[in-house]
Amino acid sequence: EADTLERDFQHTVDADQRIEPRDWMPDGYRRTLVRQIAQHAHSEIIGMQPEGNWITRAPSLRRKAILLAKVQDEAGHGLYLYAATETLGAAREDLTQKLLVGKQKYSSIFNYPTLTFADVGVIGWLVDGAAICNQVPLCRTSYGPYARAMIRICKEESFHQRQGYELLMTMMGGTDEQRAMVQDAVNRWWWPSLMMFGPPDDASPNTEQSMRWRIKRHTNDELRQKFVDMTVPQAEKLGVTLPDPELRWNAERGHYDFGAPDWDEFWQVVKGNGPCNAQRVAHRNRAHEEGAWVREAAAAYAEKRARGLDR
Ligand code: FAQ
């Protein structure tokens, strides 16, 4: 009987139909989804820190309002994604705990510092750009609640990407010093952005099975290539140089050739040894402790309401 269930499941997936929370699914499929979606949710929540660092120092009221709204959107994305894991039977408290003690990962990209305001623009342009490349195909992922969450998230991400690009365009039209700030930020964020897509396919243990289950719709290297192809013309228009001497158009392939990121650095960051890993996790722990009274008050209120005492 288990065989029939598994066969029917794969049939549904192969027919490009969605798997819904009450459908039978293999344990490995459920585990992989909880892993990937939780990691994605944690990335949104930790990802609030690098840009949050600049909210109090934004150069104008307009830039401050925009940045506040973007960072709030990221909190929202984290919440929808945690809700998607709950449909798989995960408990949000448990996932939060695993993030706080370093047992679950979040994206490597958020372990790099934001040194100037140009970093805010470059995060919008490159980091949100990479996020969109990776996430648009996830709107067609086989698990229904994840696919549906991705539709709204992608709409907001493309708005974020445009605000980053517009910020950079404005800075590039400014002084020499501002242009140098943008170039410096691009130099620092380019390679980490390429690493967001994960290890090369031949070093990616999860890709093959995730493709068969149609959780992932493209491999890590396919999406990285797509990102490079999309970004090079944007860099030219902006007037910045991407820091890769091997980057050039390959007419035969119809794609840009590009150099390899430093994969040792990537694994170091993933293992917790990046420039800001300790700071990011410590900050999240502090925020969690400082928010304890809010959780207690909300739980007390919910209990009171359940007993009908608020009326
Ligand atoms: N960082 O076998 P694979 C955002 C881990 S966008 C850290 O290839 P998989 C928006 C991987 O987990 C960022 N760890 O794994 C935003 C696995 O370890 P595990 C979030 C990484 O899952 C913008 C191991 O390496 N986006 O937040 C990374 O098939 C601006 C082997 O790798 C998503 O999460 C990495 N870069 O493919 C917010 C998208 N790459 O778990 C604020 C959804 C790999 O076995 C500001 N996720 N690892 O212990 C995915 O598409 C996939 O999970 C991949 C990795 C492509 C990231």
py3Dmol code that shows the C-alpha trace and the ligand (Angstrom):
import py3Dmol

protein = """\
ATOM      1  CA  GLU A   1       0.000   0.000   0.000  1.00  0.00           C
ATOM      2  CA  ALA A   2       2.883   2.381   0.795  1.00  0.00           C
ATOM      3  CA  ASP A   3       4.126   1.746  -2.737  1.00  0.00           C
ATOM      4  CA  THR A   4       0.802   2.789  -4.241  1.00  0.00           C
ATOM      5  CA  LEU A   5       0.731   5.946  -2.130  1.00  0.00           C
ATOM      6  CA  GLU A   6       4.241   6.846  -3.217  1.00  0.00           C
ATOM      7  CA  ARG A   7       3.423   6.123  -6.868  1.00  0.00           C
ATOM      8  CA  ASP A   8       0.285   8.280  -6.761  1.00  0.00           C
ATOM      9  CA  PHE A   9       2.235  11.045  -5.077  1.00  0.00           C
ATOM     10  CA  GLN A  10       4.935  11.053  -7.757  1.00  0.00           C
ATOM     11  CA  HIS A  11       2.220  10.940 -10.394  1.00  0.00           C
ATOM     12  CA  THR A  12       0.628  14.095  -9.018  1.00  0.00           C
ATOM     13  CA  VAL A  13       4.004  15.817  -8.910  1.00  0.00           C
ATOM     14  CA  ASP A  14       4.930  14.719 -12.444  1.00  0.00           C
ATOM     15  CA  ALA A  15       1.597  16.038 -13.721  1.00  0.00           C
ATOM     16  CA  ASP A  16       2.564  19.426 -12.260  1.00  0.00           C
ATOM     17  CA  GLN A  17      -0.292  19.340  -9.804  1.00  0.00           C
ATOM     18  CA  ARG A  18       0.121  20.715  -6.307  1.00  0.00           C
ATOM     19  CA  ILE A  19       0.507  18.679  -3.135  1.00  0.00           C
ATOM     20  CA  GLU A  20      -1.711  20.077  -0.375  1.00  0.00           C
ATOM     21  CA  PRO A  21      -1.310  19.817   3.424  1.00  0.00           C
ATOM     22  CA  ARG A  22      -3.760  16.914   3.893  1.00  0.00           C
ATOM     23  CA  ASP A  23      -2.378  14.856   1.000  1.00  0.00           C
ATOM     24  CA  TRP A  24      -0.152  11.883   1.684  1.00  0.00           C
ATOM     25  CA  MET A  25       3.515  12.701   1.154  1.00  0.00           C
ATOM     26  CA  PRO A  26       6.791  10.847   1.724  1.00  0.00           C
ATOM     27  CA  ASP A  27       8.529  11.695   5.025  1.00  0.00           C
ATOM     28  CA  GLY A  28      11.595  12.863   3.116  1.00  0.00           C
ATOM     29  CA  TYR A  29       9.508  15.303   1.067  1.00  0.00           C
ATOM     30  CA  ARG A  30       8.011  16.767   4.243  1.00  0.00           C
ATOM     31  CA  ARG A  31      11.436  16.994   5.908  1.00  0.00           C
ATOM     32  CA  THR A  32      13.031  18.650   2.880  1.00  0.00           C
ATOM     33  CA  LEU A  33      10.264  21.223   2.668  1.00  0.00           C
ATOM     34  CA  VAL A  34      10.410  22.047   6.370  1.00  0.00           C
ATOM     35  CA  ARG A  35      14.198  22.419   6.069  1.00  0.00           C
ATOM     36  CA  GLN A  36      14.082  24.651   3.001  1.00  0.00           C
ATOM     37  CA  ILE A  37      11.087  26.784   4.000  1.00  0.00           C
ATOM     38  CA  ALA A  38      12.332  27.261   7.578  1.00  0.00           C
ATOM     39  CA  GLN A  39      15.744  28.254   6.258  1.00  0.00           C
ATOM     40  CA  HIS A  40      14.055  30.665   3.906  1.00  0.00           C
ATOM     41  CA  ALA A  41      11.946  32.137   6.753  1.00  0.00           C
ATOM     42  CA  HIS A  42      15.014  32.515   8.981  1.00  0.00           C
ATOM     43  CA  SER A  43      16.799  34.282   6.106  1.00  0.00           C
ATOM     44  CA  GLU A  44      14.042  36.865   5.882  1.00  0.00           C
ATOM     45  CA  ILE A  45      14.154  37.489   9.634  1.00  0.00           C
ATOM     46  CA  ILE A  46      17.962  37.634   9.917  1.00  0.00           C
ATOM     47  CA  GLY A  47      17.978  39.563   6.638  1.00  0.00           C
ATOM     48  CA  MET A  48      16.282  42.478   8.413  1.00  0.00           C
ATOM     49  CA  GLN A  49      19.503  43.212  10.318  1.00  0.00           C
ATOM     50  CA  PRO A  50      21.982  44.362   7.643  1.00  0.00           C
ATOM     51  CA  GLU A  51      19.586  46.969   6.251  1.00  0.00           C
ATOM     52  CA  GLY A  52      17.986  47.702   9.626  1.00  0.00           C
ATOM     53  CA  ASN A  53      21.446  48.947  10.562  1.00  0.00           C
ATOM     54  CA  TRP A  54      20.854  51.997   8.317  1.00  0.00           C
ATOM     55  CA  ILE A  55      17.285  52.980   9.261  1.00  0.00           C
ATOM     56  CA  THR A  56      18.378  55.526  11.873  1.00  0.00           C
ATOM     57  CA  ARG A  57      21.021  56.941   9.535  1.00  0.00           C
ATOM     58  CA  ALA A  58      19.137  57.109   6.223  1.00  0.00           C
ATOM     59  CA  PRO A  59      20.121  60.333   4.408  1.00  0.00           C
ATOM     60  CA  SER A  60      16.570  61.697   3.988  1.00  0.00           C
ATOM     61  CA  LEU A  61      13.041  61.222   5.257  1.00  0.00           C
ATOM     62  CA  ARG A  62      12.090  59.663   1.905  1.00  0.00           C
ATOM     63  CA  ARG A  63      14.896  57.103   2.034  1.00  0.00           C
ATOM     64  CA  LYS A  64      14.064  56.319   5.643  1.00  0.00           C
ATOM     65  CA  ALA A  65      10.384  55.693   4.887  1.00  0.00           C
ATOM     66  CA  ILE A  66      11.303  53.422   1.968  1.00  0.00           C
ATOM     67  CA  LEU A  67      13.829  51.452   3.986  1.00  0.00           C
ATOM     68  CA  LEU A  68      11.447  51.031   6.933  1.00  0.00           C
ATOM     69  CA  ALA A  69       8.772  49.672   4.587  1.00  0.00           C
ATOM     70  CA  LYS A  70      11.197  47.234   2.960  1.00  0.00           C
ATOM     71  CA  VAL A  71      12.448  45.856   6.266  1.00  0.00           C
ATOM     72  CA  GLN A  72       8.844  45.450   7.446  1.00  0.00           C
ATOM     73  CA  ASP A  73       8.053  43.515   4.252  1.00  0.00           C
ATOM     74  CA  GLU A  74      10.875  41.133   5.136  1.00  0.00           C
ATOM     75  CA  ALA A  75       9.308  40.474   8.543  1.00  0.00           C
ATOM     76  CA  GLY A  76       6.042  39.743   6.723  1.00  0.00           C
ATOM     77  CA  HIS A  77       7.758  37.283   4.375  1.00  0.00           C
ATOM     78  CA  GLY A  78       9.274  35.488   7.339  1.00  0.00           C
ATOM     79  CA  LEU A  79       5.821  35.166   8.903  1.00  0.00           C
ATOM     80  CA  TYR A  80       4.106  33.748   5.804  1.00  0.00           C
ATOM     81  CA  LEU A  81       6.914  31.262   5.431  1.00  0.00           C
ATOM     82  CA  TYR A  82       6.714  30.116   9.061  1.00  0.00           C
ATOM     83  CA  ALA A  83       2.969  29.707   8.505  1.00  0.00           C
ATOM     84  CA  ALA A  84       3.725  27.508   5.458  1.00  0.00           C
ATOM     85  CA  THR A  85       5.918  25.244   7.612  1.00  0.00           C
ATOM     86  CA  GLU A  86       3.063  24.938  10.108  1.00  0.00           C
ATOM     87  CA  THR A  87       0.907  23.371   7.374  1.00  0.00           C
ATOM     88  CA  LEU A  88       3.538  20.597   7.319  1.00  0.00           C
ATOM     89  CA  GLY A  89       3.201  19.978  11.047  1.00  0.00           C
ATOM     90  CA  ALA A  90       6.224  22.019  12.158  1.00  0.00           C
ATOM     91  CA  ALA A  91       5.908  24.186  15.266  1.00  0.00           C
ATOM     92  CA  ARG A  92       7.047  27.737  14.826  1.00  0.00           C
ATOM     93  CA  GLU A  93       8.486  27.874  18.353  1.00  0.00           C
ATOM     94  CA  ASP A  94      10.612  24.870  17.603  1.00  0.00           C
ATOM     95  CA  LEU A  95      11.983  26.407  14.396  1.00  0.00           C
ATOM     96  CA  THR A  96      12.695  29.692  16.179  1.00  0.00           C
ATOM     97  CA  GLN A  97      14.543  27.799  18.888  1.00  0.00           C
ATOM     98  CA  LYS A  98      16.660  26.009  16.283  1.00  0.00           C
ATOM     99  CA  LEU A  99      17.606  29.329  14.696  1.00  0.00           C
ATOM    100  CA  LEU A 100      18.506  30.825  18.083  1.00  0.00           C
ATOM    101  CA  VAL A 101      20.870  27.983  18.970  1.00  0.00           C
ATOM    102  CA  GLY A 102      22.358  27.754  15.473  1.00  0.00           C
ATOM    103  CA  LYS A 103      20.869  24.367  14.563  1.00  0.00           C
ATOM    104  CA  GLN A 104      19.092  25.640  11.451  1.00  0.00           C
ATOM    105  CA  LYS A 105      20.698  27.672   8.717  1.00  0.00           C
ATOM    106  CA  TYR A 106      19.831  30.979   7.102  1.00  0.00           C
ATOM    107  CA  SER A 107      21.271  32.436   3.909  1.00  0.00           C
ATOM    108  CA  SER A 108      25.030  33.035   3.906  1.00  0.00           C
ATOM    109  CA  ILE A 109      24.498  36.494   2.378  1.00  0.00           C
ATOM    110  CA  PHE A 110      23.306  38.067   5.620  1.00  0.00           C
ATOM    111  CA  ASN A 111      26.611  37.408   7.368  1.00  0.00           C
ATOM    112  CA  TYR A 112      28.332  40.289   5.597  1.00  0.00           C
ATOM    113  CA  PRO A 113      28.435  43.833   7.028  1.00  0.00           C
ATOM    114  CA  THR A 114      26.704  46.914   5.558  1.00  0.00           C
ATOM    115  CA  LEU A 115      29.458  49.515   5.651  1.00  0.00           C
ATOM    116  CA  THR A 116      27.874  52.472   3.816  1.00  0.00           C
ATOM    117  CA  PHE A 117      24.457  53.594   2.604  1.00  0.00           C
ATOM    118  CA  ALA A 118      25.391  52.370  -0.881  1.00  0.00           C
ATOM    119  CA  ASP A 119      25.152  48.857   0.597  1.00  0.00           C
ATOM    120  CA  VAL A 120      21.418  49.418   1.051  1.00  0.00           C
ATOM    121  CA  GLY A 121      21.098  50.032  -2.696  1.00  0.00           C
ATOM    122  CA  VAL A 122      23.335  47.116  -3.615  1.00  0.00           C
ATOM    123  CA  ILE A 123      21.392  44.746  -1.358  1.00  0.00           C
ATOM    124  CA  GLY A 124      18.204  45.789  -3.159  1.00  0.00           C
ATOM    125  CA  TRP A 125      19.778  45.419  -6.591  1.00  0.00           C
ATOM    126  CA  LEU A 126      21.929  42.305  -6.209  1.00  0.00           C
ATOM    127  CA  VAL A 127      20.596  40.452  -3.163  1.00  0.00           C
ATOM    128  CA  ASP A 128      16.927  40.968  -3.959  1.00  0.00           C
ATOM    129  CA  GLY A 129      17.780  40.383  -7.631  1.00  0.00           C
ATOM    130  CA  ALA A 130      19.298  37.005  -6.753  1.00  0.00           C
ATOM    131  CA  ALA A 131      16.374  36.249  -4.442  1.00  0.00           C
ATOM    132  CA  ILE A 132      13.913  36.909  -7.292  1.00  0.00           C
ATOM    133  CA  CYS A 133      15.826  34.688  -9.718  1.00  0.00           C
ATOM    134  CA  ASN A 134      15.717  31.878  -7.180  1.00  0.00           C
ATOM    135  CA  GLN A 135      12.134  32.476  -6.040  1.00  0.00           C
ATOM    136  CA  VAL A 136      10.157  33.102  -9.227  1.00  0.00           C
ATOM    137  CA  PRO A 137      10.466  29.396 -10.165  1.00  0.00           C
ATOM    138  CA  LEU A 138       9.396  28.530  -6.603  1.00  0.00           C
ATOM    139  CA  CYS A 139       5.961  29.981  -7.459  1.00  0.00           C
ATOM    140  CA  ARG A 140       5.636  26.646  -9.339  1.00  0.00           C
ATOM    141  CA  THR A 141       7.064  24.469  -6.585  1.00  0.00           C
ATOM    142  CA  SER A 142       5.063  21.294  -5.968  1.00  0.00           C
ATOM    143  CA  TYR A 143       3.886  22.146  -2.449  1.00  0.00           C
ATOM    144  CA  GLY A 144       0.789  24.369  -2.682  1.00  0.00           C
ATOM    145  CA  PRO A 145       1.154  26.596   0.401  1.00  0.00           C
ATOM    146  CA  TYR A 146       4.825  27.348  -0.394  1.00  0.00           C
ATOM    147  CA  ALA A 147       4.056  28.114  -4.053  1.00  0.00           C
ATOM    148  CA  ARG A 148       1.226  30.479  -3.100  1.00  0.00           C
ATOM    149  CA  ALA A 149       3.329  32.289  -0.468  1.00  0.00           C
ATOM    150  CA  MET A 150       6.012  32.809  -3.119  1.00  0.00           C
ATOM    151  CA  ILE A 151       3.669  34.681  -5.452  1.00  0.00           C
ATOM    152  CA  ARG A 152       3.134  37.546  -3.058  1.00  0.00           C
ATOM    153  CA  ILE A 153       6.716  37.483  -1.825  1.00  0.00           C
ATOM    154  CA  CYS A 154       8.047  37.773  -5.378  1.00  0.00           C
ATOM    155  CA  LYS A 155       5.862  40.779  -6.110  1.00  0.00           C
ATOM    156  CA  GLU A 156       7.294  42.545  -3.092  1.00  0.00           C
ATOM    157  CA  GLU A 157      10.848  41.440  -3.891  1.00  0.00           C
ATOM    158  CA  SER A 158      10.690  42.932  -7.374  1.00  0.00           C
ATOM    159  CA  PHE A 159       9.595  46.222  -5.873  1.00  0.00           C
ATOM    160  CA  HIS A 160      12.549  45.975  -3.460  1.00  0.00           C
ATOM    161  CA  GLN A 161      14.911  45.324  -6.320  1.00  0.00           C
ATOM    162  CA  ARG A 162      13.720  48.397  -8.191  1.00  0.00           C
ATOM    163  CA  GLN A 163      14.088  50.613  -5.127  1.00  0.00           C
ATOM    164  CA  GLY A 164      17.707  49.424  -4.771  1.00  0.00           C
ATOM    165  CA  TYR A 165      18.467  50.100  -8.410  1.00  0.00           C
ATOM    166  CA  GLU A 166      16.836  53.530  -8.258  1.00  0.00           C
ATOM    167  CA  LEU A 167      18.861  54.388  -5.141  1.00  0.00           C
ATOM    168  CA  LEU A 168      22.067  53.397  -6.944  1.00  0.00           C
ATOM    169  CA  MET A 169      21.104  55.335 -10.083  1.00  0.00           C
ATOM    170  CA  THR A 170      20.637  58.410  -7.893  1.00  0.00           C
ATOM    171  CA  MET A 171      24.020  57.929  -6.220  1.00  0.00           C
ATOM    172  CA  MET A 172      25.730  57.364  -9.591  1.00  0.00           C
ATOM    173  CA  GLY A 173      24.368  60.741 -10.692  1.00  0.00           C
ATOM    174  CA  GLY A 174      25.939  62.365  -7.619  1.00  0.00           C
ATOM    175  CA  THR A 175      29.546  63.141  -6.675  1.00  0.00           C
ATOM    176  CA  ASP A 176      32.725  61.155  -7.430  1.00  0.00           C
ATOM    177  CA  GLU A 177      32.745  60.099  -3.811  1.00  0.00           C
ATOM    178  CA  GLN A 178      29.215  58.702  -4.089  1.00  0.00           C
ATOM    179  CA  ARG A 179      30.102  56.814  -7.280  1.00  0.00           C
ATOM    180  CA  ALA A 180      33.128  55.340  -5.505  1.00  0.00           C
ATOM    181  CA  MET A 181      30.890  54.225  -2.625  1.00  0.00           C
ATOM    182  CA  VAL A 182      28.617  52.385  -5.061  1.00  0.00           C
ATOM    183  CA  GLN A 183      31.541  50.677  -6.804  1.00  0.00           C
ATOM    184  CA  ASP A 184      33.025  49.640  -3.462  1.00  0.00           C
ATOM    185  CA  ALA A 185      29.707  48.143  -2.340  1.00  0.00           C
ATOM    186  CA  VAL A 186      29.360  46.267  -5.649  1.00  0.00           C
ATOM    187  CA  ASN A 187      32.892  44.875  -5.215  1.00  0.00           C
ATOM    188  CA  ARG A 188      32.037  43.559  -1.762  1.00  0.00           C
ATOM    189  CA  TRP A 189      28.572  42.119  -2.528  1.00  0.00           C
ATOM    190  CA  TRP A 190      29.030  40.587  -5.992  1.00  0.00           C
ATOM    191  CA  TRP A 191      30.641  37.287  -5.006  1.00  0.00           C
ATOM    192  CA  PRO A 192      28.488  36.712  -1.889  1.00  0.00           C
ATOM    193  CA  SER A 193      25.404  37.287  -4.110  1.00  0.00           C
ATOM    194  CA  LEU A 194      26.511  34.497  -6.443  1.00  0.00           C
ATOM    195  CA  MET A 195      26.916  32.243  -3.406  1.00  0.00           C
ATOM    196  CA  MET A 196      23.246  32.707  -2.473  1.00  0.00           C
ATOM    197  CA  PHE A 197      22.321  30.101  -5.106  1.00  0.00           C
ATOM    198  CA  GLY A 198      24.117  27.417  -3.107  1.00  0.00           C
ATOM    199  CA  PRO A 199      27.072  25.187  -3.947  1.00  0.00           C
ATOM    200  CA  PRO A 200      27.844  24.083  -7.522  1.00  0.00           C
ATOM    201  CA  ASP A 201      25.534  21.302  -8.722  1.00  0.00           C
ATOM    202  CA  ASP A 202      28.180  18.606  -8.314  1.00  0.00           C
ATOM    203  CA  ALA A 203      28.560  19.603  -4.640  1.00  0.00           C
ATOM    204  CA  SER A 204      24.840  20.018  -3.918  1.00  0.00           C
ATOM    205  CA  PRO A 205      23.567  16.939  -2.070  1.00  0.00           C
ATOM    206  CA  ASN A 206      19.883  17.972  -2.127  1.00  0.00           C
ATOM    207  CA  THR A 207      19.329  19.141  -5.704  1.00  0.00           C
ATOM    208  CA  GLU A 208      18.700  15.848  -7.464  1.00  0.00           C
ATOM    209  CA  GLN A 209      15.961  14.624  -5.132  1.00  0.00           C
ATOM    210  CA  SER A 210      14.426  18.102  -4.787  1.00  0.00           C
ATOM    211  CA  MET A 211      14.221  18.356  -8.600  1.00  0.00           C
ATOM    212  CA  ARG A 212      12.544  14.934  -8.805  1.00  0.00           C
ATOM    213  CA  TRP A 213       9.986  16.085  -6.235  1.00  0.00           C
ATOM    214  CA  ARG A 214       9.683  19.414  -8.103  1.00  0.00           C
ATOM    215  CA  ILE A 215      10.414  21.314  -4.924  1.00  0.00           C
ATOM    216  CA  LYS A 216      13.260  22.916  -6.881  1.00  0.00           C
ATOM    217  CA  ARG A 217      12.524  23.663 -10.537  1.00  0.00           C
ATOM    218  CA  HIS A 218      16.104  24.534 -11.589  1.00  0.00           C
ATOM    219  CA  THR A 219      19.533  23.598 -10.306  1.00  0.00           C
ATOM    220  CA  ASN A 220      21.764  25.994  -8.359  1.00  0.00           C
ATOM    221  CA  ASP A 221      24.102  26.525 -11.340  1.00  0.00           C
ATOM    222  CA  GLU A 222      21.238  27.152 -13.781  1.00  0.00           C
ATOM    223  CA  LEU A 223      19.862  29.908 -11.567  1.00  0.00           C
ATOM    224  CA  ARG A 224      23.303  31.416 -10.935  1.00  0.00           C
ATOM    225  CA  GLN A 225      23.837  31.663 -14.710  1.00  0.00           C
ATOM    226  CA  LYS A 226      20.445  33.269 -15.154  1.00  0.00           C
ATOM    227  CA  PHE A 227      21.283  35.855 -12.498  1.00  0.00           C
ATOM    228  CA  VAL A 228      24.604  36.741 -14.135  1.00  0.00           C
ATOM    229  CA  ASP A 229      22.958  37.072 -17.566  1.00  0.00           C
ATOM    230  CA  MET A 230      20.274  39.330 -16.140  1.00  0.00           C
ATOM    231  CA  THR A 231      22.652  41.486 -14.068  1.00  0.00           C
ATOM    232  CA  VAL A 232      25.510  42.293 -16.480  1.00  0.00           C
ATOM    233  CA  PRO A 233      23.438  44.654 -18.676  1.00  0.00           C
ATOM    234  CA  GLN A 234      22.057  46.330 -15.544  1.00  0.00           C
ATOM    235  CA  ALA A 235      25.633  46.930 -14.306  1.00  0.00           C
ATOM    236  CA  GLU A 236      26.552  48.475 -17.666  1.00  0.00           C
ATOM    237  CA  LYS A 237      23.578  50.799 -17.574  1.00  0.00           C
ATOM    238  CA  LEU A 238      24.412  51.785 -14.013  1.00  0.00           C
ATOM    239  CA  GLY A 239      28.055  52.414 -14.901  1.00  0.00           C
ATOM    240  CA  VAL A 240      29.706  50.043 -12.436  1.00  0.00           C
ATOM    241  CA  THR A 241      32.218  47.244 -13.021  1.00  0.00           C
ATOM    242  CA  LEU A 242      31.516  43.749 -11.732  1.00  0.00           C
ATOM    243  CA  PRO A 243      34.681  42.533  -9.998  1.00  0.00           C
ATOM    244  CA  ASP A 244      35.289  39.452 -12.155  1.00  0.00           C
ATOM    245  CA  PRO A 245      38.091  39.505 -14.754  1.00  0.00           C
ATOM    246  CA  GLU A 246      36.716  36.316 -16.331  1.00  0.00           C
ATOM    247  CA  LEU A 247      33.294  37.801 -17.025  1.00  0.00           C
ATOM    248  CA  ARG A 248      32.610  37.922 -20.776  1.00  0.00           C
ATOM    249  CA  TRP A 249      29.875  37.200 -23.296  1.00  0.00           C
ATOM    250  CA  ASN A 250      30.085  33.755 -24.858  1.00  0.00           C
ATOM    251  CA  ALA A 251      28.239  33.943 -28.176  1.00  0.00           C
ATOM    252  CA  GLU A 252      28.408  30.215 -28.704  1.00  0.00           C
ATOM    253  CA  ARG A 253      26.670  29.450 -25.415  1.00  0.00           C
ATOM    254  CA  GLY A 254      24.469  32.523 -25.565  1.00  0.00           C
ATOM    255  CA  HIS A 255      25.407  33.252 -21.940  1.00  0.00           C
ATOM    256  CA  TYR A 256      28.048  35.155 -19.991  1.00  0.00           C
ATOM    257  CA  ASP A 257      31.053  33.164 -18.812  1.00  0.00           C
ATOM    258  CA  PHE A 258      32.084  34.033 -15.274  1.00  0.00           C
ATOM    259  CA  GLY A 259      34.640  33.085 -12.634  1.00  0.00           C
ATOM    260  CA  ALA A 260      34.067  30.741  -9.697  1.00  0.00           C
ATOM    261  CA  PRO A 261      33.204  32.197  -6.302  1.00  0.00           C
ATOM    262  CA  ASP A 262      35.522  31.292  -3.429  1.00  0.00           C
ATOM    263  CA  TRP A 263      33.722  28.138  -2.274  1.00  0.00           C
ATOM    264  CA  ASP A 264      35.966  27.770   0.788  1.00  0.00           C
ATOM    265  CA  GLU A 265      34.739  31.138   1.966  1.00  0.00           C
ATOM    266  CA  PHE A 266      31.140  30.016   1.270  1.00  0.00           C
ATOM    267  CA  TRP A 267      31.447  26.879   3.422  1.00  0.00           C
ATOM    268  CA  GLN A 268      33.149  28.843   6.182  1.00  0.00           C
ATOM    269  CA  VAL A 269      30.227  31.289   6.251  1.00  0.00           C
ATOM    270  CA  VAL A 270      27.683  28.435   6.153  1.00  0.00           C
ATOM    271  CA  LYS A 271      29.484  26.786   9.087  1.00  0.00           C
ATOM    272  CA  GLY A 272      29.126  29.944  11.166  1.00  0.00           C
ATOM    273  CA  ASN A 273      32.532  31.548  10.614  1.00  0.00           C
ATOM    274  CA  GLY A 274      31.583  34.479   8.373  1.00  0.00           C
ATOM    275  CA  PRO A 275      32.303  38.103   9.278  1.00  0.00           C
ATOM    276  CA  CYS A 276      28.967  38.696  11.055  1.00  0.00           C
ATOM    277  CA  ASN A 277      27.529  35.246  11.938  1.00  0.00           C
ATOM    278  CA  ALA A 278      28.083  35.610  15.694  1.00  0.00           C
ATOM    279  CA  GLN A 279      26.735  39.171  15.708  1.00  0.00           C
ATOM    280  CA  ARG A 280      23.586  38.247  13.736  1.00  0.00           C
ATOM    281  CA  VAL A 281      22.675  35.311  15.972  1.00  0.00           C
ATOM    282  CA  ALA A 282      23.469  37.237  19.176  1.00  0.00           C
ATOM    283  CA  HIS A 283      21.265  40.113  18.002  1.00  0.00           C
ATOM    284  CA  ARG A 284      18.394  37.723  17.209  1.00  0.00           C
ATOM    285  CA  ASN A 285      18.723  36.141  20.670  1.00  0.00           C
ATOM    286  CA  ARG A 286      18.680  39.540  22.346  1.00  0.00           C
ATOM    287  CA  ALA A 287      15.602  40.615  20.375  1.00  0.00           C
ATOM    288  CA  HIS A 288      13.889  37.326  21.287  1.00  0.00           C
ATOM    289  CA  GLU A 289      14.569  37.840  25.011  1.00  0.00           C
ATOM    290  CA  GLU A 290      13.461  41.448  24.885  1.00  0.00           C
ATOM    291  CA  GLY A 291      10.237  40.364  23.189  1.00  0.00           C
ATOM    292  CA  ALA A 292       9.367  37.799  25.890  1.00  0.00           C
ATOM    293  CA  TRP A 293       6.900  40.172  27.586  1.00  0.00           C
ATOM    294  CA  VAL A 294       5.024  40.674  24.302  1.00  0.00           C
ATOM    295  CA  ARG A 295       4.628  36.924  23.811  1.00  0.00           C
ATOM    296  CA  GLU A 296       3.509  36.504  27.425  1.00  0.00           C
ATOM    297  CA  ALA A 297       0.989  39.329  27.170  1.00  0.00           C
ATOM    298  CA  ALA A 298      -0.383  37.967  23.867  1.00  0.00           C
ATOM    299  CA  ALA A 299      -0.709  34.462  25.312  1.00  0.00           C
ATOM    300  CA  ALA A 300      -2.445  35.783  28.454  1.00  0.00           C
ATOM    301  CA  TYR A 301      -4.860  37.793  26.330  1.00  0.00           C
ATOM    302  CA  ALA A 302      -5.604  34.823  24.069  1.00  0.00           C
ATOM    303  CA  GLU A 303      -6.333  32.694  27.111  1.00  0.00           C
ATOM    304  CA  LYS A 304      -8.603  35.331  28.597  1.00  0.00           C
ATOM    305  CA  ARG A 305     -10.517  35.577  25.338  1.00  0.00           C
ATOM    306  CA  ALA A 306     -10.816  31.802  25.110  1.00  0.00           C
ATOM    307  CA  ARG A 307     -12.466  31.840  28.540  1.00  0.00           C
ATOM    308  CA  GLY A 308     -14.770  34.641  27.452  1.00  0.00           C
ATOM    309  CA  LEU A 309     -13.411  37.048  30.072  1.00  0.00           C
ATOM    310  CA  ASP A 310     -12.768  39.983  27.805  1.00  0.00           C
ATOM    311  CA  ARG A 311     -16.395  40.819  27.382  1.00  0.00           C
TER     312      ARG A 311
END
"""
ligand_1 = """\
57
FAQ
N 23.461 29.943 2.604
O 22.128 20.762 -1.448
P 22.068 22.242 -1.442
C 15.954 36.443 1.068
C 23.170 24.840 2.416
S 16.713 35.442 -0.078
C 23.422 29.053 3.610
O 22.247 22.948 -2.737
P 19.290 23.091 -1.300
C 15.273 37.726 0.597
C 21.907 24.038 2.223
O 20.914 24.476 3.104
C 17.636 34.160 0.783
N 23.321 27.727 3.423
O 20.725 22.723 -0.701
C 15.847 38.930 1.216
C 22.361 22.634 2.486
O 22.477 22.422 3.897
P 21.386 21.509 4.727
C 16.816 32.975 1.196
C 23.242 27.293 2.153
O 18.393 23.395 -0.164
C 16.562 39.814 0.437
C 23.771 22.640 1.954
O 24.187 24.005 1.922
N 16.275 32.277 0.081
O 15.988 36.075 2.179
C 23.254 28.172 1.058
O 18.850 22.079 -2.267
C 17.120 40.976 0.995
C 23.866 22.026 0.568
O 23.160 22.825 -0.423
C 15.937 30.951 0.144
O 16.116 30.317 1.147
C 23.375 29.544 1.317
N 23.434 30.464 0.347
O 19.556 24.446 -2.132
C 15.671 39.221 2.578
C 15.294 30.365 -1.105
N 23.162 27.439 -0.075
O 20.111 22.277 4.724
C 16.250 40.358 3.138
C 14.810 28.955 -0.930
C 23.098 26.151 0.302
O 21.252 20.207 3.967
C 16.978 41.245 2.344
N 15.871 28.008 -0.810
N 23.151 26.065 1.629
O 21.971 21.370 6.092
C 16.474 27.389 -1.879
O 16.163 27.652 -3.034
C 17.509 26.348 -1.590
O 17.379 25.958 -0.252
C 18.981 26.780 -1.882
C 19.921 25.643 -1.484
C 19.148 27.069 -3.369
C 19.352 28.040 -1.079
"""
view = py3Dmol.view(width=600, height=400)
view.addModel(protein, "pdb")
view.setStyle({"model": 0}, {"cartoon": {"style": "trace"}})
view.addModel(ligand_1, "xyz")
view.setStyle({"model": 1}, {"stick": {}})
view.zoomTo()
view.show()
